[in-house]
């Protein structure tokens, strides 16, 4: 079994490791090294770190479609599969047509719902109760190829996008192995994507701006959907306040939306368009993320002040 792997971030690492252990991997394609940190030191992608550790040939094209040497290598190798997990580049039809069984993508949603760049975030922001991984045969569209296998995961009321990321990351390799084996022996056939769909667009700073006129539940979903990054935020006394954790309370208030109505060790109660949200963990500029209990040990939060 000749397998080429294309991926870049942490999400792709466990899938790569599972494929190395089960089948071996001929080559890895990942994004170019990028400068990180204050010193702007060039850093390997998480996928490249694994490839180097296992002495696997690495390609890092800025744009694969323009790198003739890399494309010709793939043609000469004649891989059975190209496996793509969060690679970060669009594959041309020329590349898609190279492997014997096709290019297989692991996508972190239950397709055809939540195609696009940020499914892990939007599925929680929108209050969905389930998500999962889908393997699909890639085509020239964006996450539009024939579906192969799915692995469903329940989303609990307080699960963050980071927690969902880790669950799907750790389960992706097993689903890819089943997909590869099923395609190779003919027991799996592709299924067209039909019916309702939606697009999980890229996140922006504006995505994280809390509108306190929304319901406590919808704000809670935004907060956990943007944790661990980019983090939901609001303004307290002209300062940006990031909110990491919250809880929906079975209480109501007649105060204006955004008003801080109580502060205690348990958290900060905020009136919403519907219901009350208990804010439990915050961060101000140049400070560390702190629970409300930790924060009020040294500083005050003014009851009656309005968050905007």
C-alpha positions as CSV (number, residue, x, y, z in Angstrom):
1,X,0.0,0.0,0.0
2,X,1.6,3.3,-1.2
3,X,0.2,6.2,0.8
4,X,1.1,9.9,0.6
5,X,-0.1,12.1,3.5
6,X,-1.0,15.8,3.2
7,X,-1.7,17.7,6.4
8,X,-0.4,20.5,8.6
9,X,-1.8,21.2,12.1
10,X,-2.1,19.2,15.3
11,X,-5.5,17.8,14.1
12,X,-3.7,15.8,11.4
13,X,-1.0,14.3,13.6
14,X,-2.8,11.3,15.1
15,X,-4.1,10.4,11.7
16,X,-0.6,10.5,10.3
17,X,0.8,8.4,13.2
18,X,-2.0,5.8,12.8
19,X,-1.3,5.4,9.0
20,X,2.4,5.1,9.6
21,X,1.9,2.4,12.1
22,X,-0.7,0.5,10.0
23,X,0.5,0.9,6.4
24,X,3.6,3.0,6.3
25,X,3.7,6.4,4.5
26,X,5.9,7.1,1.5
27,X,5.9,10.9,1.6
28,X,4.4,13.8,3.6
29,X,3.2,17.2,2.1
30,X,2.8,20.0,4.6
31,X,2.8,23.8,4.7
32,X,6.2,25.6,4.6
33,X,7.9,26.4,7.9
34,X,6.6,29.6,9.5
35,X,8.1,32.2,11.9
36,X,6.5,31.9,15.4
37,X,6.9,33.6,18.8
38,X,8.6,36.8,19.7
39,X,11.9,35.8,18.2
40,X,10.2,34.9,14.9
41,X,12.0,31.6,14.8
42,X,11.2,29.3,11.9
43,X,9.1,26.4,13.2
44,X,8.1,23.1,11.6
45,X,4.4,22.3,11.3
46,X,3.2,19.5,13.7
47,X,2.9,17.1,10.8
48,X,6.5,17.8,9.6
49,X,7.8,17.1,13.1
50,X,6.2,13.6,12.9
51,X,7.5,13.0,9.4
52,X,11.1,14.0,10.3
53,X,10.9,11.8,13.4
54,X,10.0,8.8,11.2
55,X,12.5,9.7,8.5
56,X,9.8,10.2,5.9
57,X,10.4,12.3,2.8
58,X,8.8,15.8,3.2
59,X,7.6,18.3,0.6
60,X,6.6,21.9,1.6
61,X,5.3,23.6,-1.5
62,X,4.0,27.2,-1.1
63,X,1.5,26.2,-3.7
64,X,1.4,22.6,-4.8
65,X,-0.3,23.4,-8.1
66,X,2.7,25.5,-9.1
67,X,5.4,23.0,-7.9
68,X,6.1,20.8,-10.9
69,X,8.8,18.8,-9.1
70,X,6.4,17.8,-6.4
71,X,3.6,16.9,-8.8
72,X,6.0,14.9,-11.0
73,X,7.2,13.0,-7.9
74,X,3.6,12.0,-7.1
75,X,3.1,10.8,-10.7
76,X,6.2,8.7,-10.6
77,X,5.4,7.3,-7.2
78,X,1.9,6.2,-8.4
79,X,0.4,6.1,-4.9
80,X,-2.6,4.0,-4.0
81,X,-4.0,6.8,-1.9
82,X,-3.4,10.4,-1.1
83,X,-4.8,11.1,2.4
84,X,-5.6,14.8,3.2
85,X,-6.2,16.0,6.7
86,X,-6.3,19.8,7.2
87,X,-3.6,20.4,4.6
88,X,-4.5,24.0,3.9
89,X,-4.3,24.0,0.1
90,X,-6.7,23.2,-2.7
91,X,-5.7,20.2,-4.8
92,X,-6.0,20.5,-8.6
93,X,-7.7,17.9,-10.8
94,X,-4.2,16.9,-12.0
95,X,-3.2,15.9,-8.5
96,X,-6.7,14.4,-7.6
97,X,-6.3,12.0,-10.6
98,X,-2.9,10.6,-9.6
99,X,-3.6,8.0,-6.9
100,X,-5.1,4.6,-7.8
101,X,-8.0,4.8,-5.4
102,X,-8.3,8.6,-5.1
103,X,-7.6,11.3,-2.7
104,X,-9.3,10.8,0.6
105,X,-10.1,13.7,2.9
106,X,-10.9,13.5,6.6
107,X,-13.3,16.4,7.4
108,X,-14.4,17.3,10.9
109,X,-18.1,17.4,10.5
110,X,-21.0,15.2,9.5
111,X,-21.2,16.1,5.8
112,X,-23.0,17.5,3.9
113,X,-23.4,19.9,6.9
114,X,-20.6,22.3,7.9
115,X,-18.4,22.2,4.9
116,X,-15.6,24.8,5.0
117,X,-12.8,26.0,7.2
118,X,-14.2,26.1,10.8
119,X,-16.7,23.3,11.3
120,X,-15.5,22.6,14.9
121,X,-16.4,26.1,16.0
122,X,-19.6,26.7,14.1
123,X,-21.2,23.4,15.1
124,X,-21.0,24.5,18.7
125,X,-21.8,28.2,18.1
126,X,-25.0,27.0,16.4
127,X,-25.9,24.8,19.4
128,X,-25.8,21.5,17.5
129,X,-26.1,18.3,19.6
130,X,-23.8,16.1,17.5
131,X,-20.9,16.3,15.2
132,X,-18.2,13.8,13.9
133,X,-15.7,13.0,11.2
134,X,-16.5,12.2,7.6
135,X,-14.2,10.6,5.1
136,X,-14.8,11.5,1.5
137,X,-13.4,11.1,-2.0
138,X,-12.1,14.5,-2.9
139,X,-13.2,16.4,-6.1
140,X,-12.5,19.9,-7.3
141,X,-15.2,21.4,-5.1
142,X,-14.8,22.5,-1.5
143,X,-15.8,19.5,0.7
144,X,-18.3,18.4,-2.0
145,X,-16.9,14.9,-2.8
146,X,-18.7,11.6,-2.3
147,X,-19.0,10.6,1.4
148,X,-17.4,7.3,2.5
149,X,-17.6,6.7,6.3
150,X,-18.8,8.7,9.3
151,X,-18.0,8.6,13.0
152,X,-20.6,10.5,15.1
153,X,-19.9,12.2,18.4
154,X,-22.4,13.7,20.9
155,X,-21.8,17.3,21.8
156,X,-22.6,17.9,25.5
157,X,-24.0,21.2,26.9
158,X,-20.6,22.6,28.0
159,X,-18.2,21.0,25.5
160,X,-15.8,23.5,23.9
161,X,-14.6,23.5,20.4
162,X,-11.1,22.6,21.8
163,X,-12.6,19.5,23.5
164,X,-14.5,18.5,20.3
165,X,-11.2,19.0,18.3
166,X,-9.3,16.6,20.5
167,X,-12.0,13.9,20.4
168,X,-12.2,14.0,16.6
169,X,-8.5,14.3,16.2
170,X,-7.9,11.2,18.2
171,X,-10.6,9.2,16.4
172,X,-9.7,10.3,12.9
173,X,-6.9,7.8,12.3
174,X,-9.2,4.7,12.9
175,X,-11.8,6.0,10.5
176,X,-9.2,6.6,7.8
177,X,-7.8,3.1,8.2
178,X,-11.4,1.6,7.8
179,X,-11.9,3.8,4.8
180,X,-8.6,2.8,3.1
181,X,-9.3,-0.9,3.7
182,X,-12.9,-0.7,2.5
183,X,-12.0,1.1,-0.7
184,X,-9.1,-1.3,-1.4
185,X,-11.3,-4.4,-1.0
186,X,-14.4,-2.8,-2.6
187,X,-16.6,-3.1,0.4
188,X,-17.2,0.8,0.6
189,X,-18.8,2.8,-2.1
190,X,-19.1,6.6,-2.3
191,X,-22.4,8.3,-1.4
192,X,-23.4,11.6,-3.1
193,X,-23.8,14.6,-0.8
194,X,-27.5,15.6,-1.1
195,X,-30.0,17.5,0.9
196,X,-29.4,20.3,3.5
197,X,-26.0,21.8,3.8
198,X,-24.3,24.8,5.3
199,X,-20.8,26.5,5.2
200,X,-18.6,26.9,8.2
201,X,-16.9,30.2,7.3
202,X,-13.5,31.4,8.6
203,X,-13.6,33.1,12.0
204,X,-12.9,36.7,12.5
205,X,-12.5,39.0,15.5
206,X,-16.0,40.3,14.9
207,X,-17.3,36.7,15.2
208,X,-16.3,36.8,18.9
209,X,-18.0,40.1,19.8
210,X,-20.8,39.2,22.3
211,X,-24.2,40.7,21.7
212,X,-25.9,40.7,25.1
213,X,-29.3,41.1,23.6
214,X,-29.1,37.5,22.5
215,X,-30.2,34.7,24.8
216,X,-28.0,33.4,27.5
217,X,-27.9,30.0,25.8
218,X,-26.8,31.5,22.5
219,X,-24.0,33.5,24.2
220,X,-22.9,30.5,26.1
221,X,-22.7,28.6,22.8
222,X,-20.5,31.4,21.3
223,X,-18.2,31.4,24.3
224,X,-17.6,27.6,24.2
225,X,-17.5,27.6,20.4
226,X,-14.6,30.0,20.4
227,X,-12.6,28.3,23.2
228,X,-9.6,27.9,23.1
229,X,-9.3,30.4,20.2
230,X,-10.0,33.1,19.2
231,X,-12.1,33.6,22.4
232,X,-15.4,35.5,22.7
233,X,-15.1,39.1,24.0
234,X,-17.0,42.1,25.4
235,X,-16.1,45.5,26.7
236,X,-16.1,46.4,30.5
237,X,-15.4,50.0,31.3
238,X,-13.6,50.6,28.0
239,X,-11.4,47.6,28.4
240,X,-11.6,44.4,26.3
241,X,-12.7,41.4,28.4
242,X,-12.2,38.0,27.0
243,X,-14.6,35.3,28.3
244,X,-13.4,31.7,28.4
245,X,-16.1,29.9,30.4
246,X,-19.8,30.4,31.3
247,X,-22.9,28.6,32.4
248,X,-26.6,29.2,31.6
249,X,-28.6,29.8,34.8
250,X,-32.3,28.8,35.2
251,X,-33.0,32.4,36.3
252,X,-34.4,35.5,34.7
253,X,-33.8,39.3,35.1
254,X,-35.6,42.5,34.2
255,X,-32.3,44.4,34.0
256,X,-31.1,45.8,30.7
257,X,-29.1,43.2,28.6
258,X,-25.4,43.2,29.5
259,X,-25.9,44.5,33.0
260,X,-23.7,42.8,35.7
261,X,-26.3,41.9,38.4
262,X,-24.2,40.0,40.9
263,X,-20.5,39.0,41.5
264,X,-19.4,36.2,43.8
265,X,-16.8,33.4,43.9
266,X,-19.1,31.3,41.7
267,X,-18.9,33.9,38.9
268,X,-20.4,37.1,37.4
269,X,-24.1,37.1,36.7
270,X,-25.0,39.0,33.5
271,X,-28.5,39.8,32.3
272,X,-29.1,38.7,28.7
273,X,-31.9,39.3,26.1
274,X,-33.3,36.1,27.5
275,X,-32.1,34.6,30.8
276,X,-29.0,35.1,32.9
277,X,-25.4,34.0,32.1
278,X,-22.9,33.1,34.8
279,X,-19.5,34.2,33.5
280,X,-16.8,32.0,35.2
281,X,-13.4,32.8,33.6
282,X,-12.1,36.0,32.1
283,X,-9.0,37.7,30.8
284,X,-8.1,41.4,30.5
285,X,-5.3,42.9,28.3
286,X,-1.8,42.0,29.6
287,X,-3.3,39.6,32.2
288,X,-3.7,35.9,32.5
289,X,-7.0,34.0,32.2
290,X,-8.5,33.9,35.7
291,X,-11.6,32.6,37.3
292,X,-13.9,35.2,38.7
293,X,-12.9,34.0,42.2
294,X,-9.2,34.5,41.4
295,X,-9.9,37.9,39.8
296,X,-11.9,39.4,42.7
297,X,-9.2,38.4,45.2
298,X,-7.3,41.5,44.0
299,X,-9.7,43.6,42.0
300,X,-13.4,44.6,41.9
301,X,-16.0,44.0,39.3
302,X,-18.7,46.7,39.6
303,X,-22.3,45.4,39.9
304,X,-24.6,47.5,37.8
305,X,-22.0,48.2,35.2
306,X,-23.1,47.3,31.6
307,X,-21.0,45.1,29.3
308,X,-21.1,46.2,25.7
